[in-house]
Amino acid sequence: MQDLKIIDQLDMKGQTNAGSANKWGNRLNLELILILLGILFIAANLRAPITSVGPVINEISDSLSLSPAFVGLLTAIPLISFALLSAFAPRVARKTGLERLLLYSLMVLALGLFTRSVGNVPLLFIGAALIGAAITVGNVLMPAYIKKTFPNKVGIVTGMYLVSMNLTSALAAGFSIRIGQVSGMGWQGSIGIWGILAVVSLFIWYPQVKKSPVITAQGKRTSSKALWKSSLAWNIAVFMGLQSLLFYCLAAWLPTILQSWGMSPDRSGWMLSFIQMAQLPIMLIGPILAARMKDQISLVWVTFILLMLGLAGIIFGKTSFVIPSVISIGISLGLAFTLAMMFMVLRTKTTSESAELSGMSQTVGYIIAACGPPVFGALFSLSNNWYVPLALLVVSAILLLVVGLTSAKNRYLSE
């Protein structure tokens, strides 16, 4: 992630951690509450627009006569945006300011969500691209904003941020079918309603736009040539990509798989929600555990074992063991995401190294992840059964173990 560079430039302009601490450290007032609400509402927008698609992907495919591989692009397009645009968000923020760019991203997000739900094939994918661009800004800049505004409460506020993001994501998956039924708008209502949340978030965030000056300082960039030649860096980047691929394949296709095996659409959406909710506790305690260990090899093994147990439960048990299976997968993917984030900190000695590694991992990782949903759908189209694409997830889990064990060793990029 590029947020570390942004933080450095904020400090250069006088927005120091000490100043922020003096401002917020000893009091709780309406202004602080509004900032926290703004952070939580923005976080709520960062996954729900993607996870709301999975439960209704069959309806979208049937309504617009799209092939499984083609409709899988709905999930892949935002990931492509993450990969292509992440490096540009900090540069734009230096000209507009963090708060203002986040406001603009909410505007674009609302537009994308409403556009995607019109029911027209070109607009469906144009909306998906706008959504991806908007979420990219939030993904990159929100950690920097938290660090800047709550330097002494980063852990607590980051935990709240992650819980908001993942809880809303779970609710989006669980209620997607029901929202379409209650609204009478079908899949268009299921994926379009989140535009309302984006608009509400926009108004909640607006008061923050006028509080901070625009940052124009240009930080010195560290050369990344050596990084791209580092085997450790590539292992971490691939780990990031594989855990994202696993999550987004399941987000896009698990409800459809379960529906084809006889589960109701509403219940299948809740299975995806259980994956989301199972991640919440581990995302709070995982960073603490990883930071206290000499290496994270044992955590990588736990991730792999839980993931394989969950996938085996789905492949061999189908709907019979689906609840314990998705909970096992959820804990595993939550731990994998936590490890991906921690490797970027624990395997680097300096801020610039960490920023460069984060940028590389995000770019490579989301390119890998973006391939997942459409390839998964294409494998189903070619084989006409779910076992072949599910085998892709098993292979991905094995590769995750291999690169994870290398990434988890106690060493640094510069060694």
LUMBA-140609 format. One record per residue (C-alpha): residue in three letters; y, z, x. Coordinates in steps of 0.5 Angstrom, whole numbers, plus 500, padded with zeros to 3 digits. Last residue first. Layout:
REM residues N
ALAYZX...
***
This chain:
REM residues 415
GLU481507539SER487505535LEU484504528TYR482511529ARG475515529ASN471520525LYS466515521ALA467514514SER469507515THR462505518LEU459509512GLY463505507VAL462498510VAL454499509LEU454503502LEU459498499LEU455493501ILE449496497ALA453497491SER455490491VAL448488491VAL447492485LEU453489482LEU451482483ALA444484480LEU448486474PRO450478474VAL442476474TYR440481469TRP445479464ASN441473461ASN443466460SER442464467LEU448459468SER452462463PHE451470465LEU452468473ALA459464470GLY461471467PHE460475473VAL463470477PRO469470473PRO469478473GLY468479480CYS472474484ALA479478483ALA476484486ILE475480493ILE482478493TYR484485490GLY481488497VAL484483502THR491484499GLN490491498SER486493504MET491489509GLY497492506SER494499506LEU492498513GLU500496515ALA502502512SER497507515GLU499504522SER506504521THR506512519THR502513525LYS495516527THR491512522ARG483512520LEU485518515VAL491515511MET488509509PHE481512509MET484516504MET485511499ALA479508499LEU475514499THR479516492PHE477509489ALA470511491LEU470518488GLY472515482LEU467509482SER461514483ILE464519478GLY464513473ILE458510475SER454517473ILE458518467VAL456511465SER449512466PRO449519463ILE451515456VAL447509457PHE440512457SER437508451THR442503451LYS439499457GLY434503460PHE432499466ILE439495467ILE443501465GLY440507468ALA439503474LEU446502474GLY448509473LEU443511479MET445506484LEU452508483LEU450516483ILE446514490PHE452510493THR458515491VAL454521494TRP452517500VAL459515501LEU461523500SER456525506ILE459520511GLN466523510ASP468525517LYS470532519MET471534512ARG477537510ALA481531508ALA475528504LEU474534500ILE482535498PRO482528496GLY476528492ILE479534488LEU484531483MET480524483ILE474527482PRO476530475LEU479524472GLN473519474ALA468521468MET474520463GLN474512465ILE467511465PHE467515459SER472510456LEU467504458MET462507454TRP467508448GLY468501448SER461500447ARG461505441ASP466501437PRO463494438SER456497436MET450497440GLY445492439TRP443489446SER448484446GLN454489444LEU452493451ILE453487455THR459485451PRO462493452LEU460492460TRP463486461ALA471486463ALA471494465LEU464493468CYS467487473TYR473491474PHE470497476LEU465494481LEU470489484SER475495485GLN470498489LEU468492493GLY475490495MET477497497PHE470497501VAL472490504ALA479493506ILE476499510ASN470495513TRP476490515ALA480495518LEU474498522SER473491525SER480490528LYS482483529TRP487483522LEU490490525ALA491487532LYS495481529SER499486524SER506487528THR510493525ARG516491521LYS522494523GLY526497517GLN531493513ALA536498510THR539495503ILE537501499VAL541501492PRO543507490SER540512486LYS541515479LYS543510475VAL536507474GLN533514472PRO536514465TYR532507463TRP525510464ILE524513457PHE527507454LEU522502458SER516507457VAL517506449VAL517498451ALA511499455LEU508503450ILE509498444GLY507492449TRP500496449ILE499494441GLY498487444ILE491488446SER487490440GLY492487435GLN491480438TRP483482438GLY483483430MET490483427GLY488488421SER492494424VAL486498423GLN480493425GLY484491431ILE486498433ARG478500432ILE476495437SER481497442PHE480505441GLY475507447ALA478502452ALA485503451LEU483511451ALA480510457SER486507461THR490512458LEU486517461ASN486514467MET493512468SER495519466VAL490523470LEU493519476TYR500521475MET499528474GLY495528480THR500525484VAL505530481ILE501536483GLY500533490VAL507531491LYS510537490ASN514539496PRO517531497PHE518531489THR523525488LYS522521494LYS514522495ILE514521487TYR518514488ALA514512494PRO507513490MET510509484LEU512503488VAL506499490ASN502500483GLY508500479VAL510493482THR503490481ILE503492474ALA509487473ALA506481476GLY499482473ILE502483466LEU506477467ALA500473469ALA496475463GLY501473459ILE501466462PHE494466461LEU494468453LEU500463453PRO496457455VAL490459450ASN494461444GLY493467440VAL500471441SER497477444ARG498475451THR505473450PHE506480447LEU503484453GLY507479458LEU514481455ALA512488455LEU510488462VAL516484464MET521489461LEU517494464SER517491471TYR525490470LEU525498470LEU521499476LEU525494480ARG531499477GLU528505479LEU526503486GLY532500488THR535492487LYS535490494ARG530494498ALA526494492VAL525486493ARG522487500PRO518493497ALA515489492PHE513483496ALA507485500SER504487493LEU505480490LEU499476492ALA493481492PHE496485486SER497478482ILE490476483LEU488482480PRO492481474ILE489474474ALA481476474THR481480468LEU483474463LEU480470468GLY473473465VAL475468459PHE474462463ALA467465466PRO465467459SER467460456LEU473459451SER472457444LEU479461442SER476465437ASP469466440SER472468447ILE477472444GLU472476440ASN467476445ILE472479450VAL474485445PRO471491448GLY473488455VAL481487454SER483494453THR481495460ILE487491463PRO493493459ALA491500459ARG491500467LEU498501469ASN501502463ALA500510462ALA502511470ILE509508467PHE509513462LEU507519466ILE513517471GLY518517466LEU516523463LEU516527470ILE523524470LEU525526463ILE523533465LEU527533471GLU533531467LEU532536462ASN531542467LEU526546471ARG529549477ASN528551484GLY525545488TRP528539485LYS535538488ASN534542494ALA527539495SER530532494GLY535533500ALA530536504ASN526530503THR531525505GLN535520501GLY540519507LYS539512507MET534512513ASP530517509LEU529512503GLN527506509ASP522511511ILE519512504ILE519504503LYS515503509LEU510508506ASP510505499GLN507499502MET500500500
***
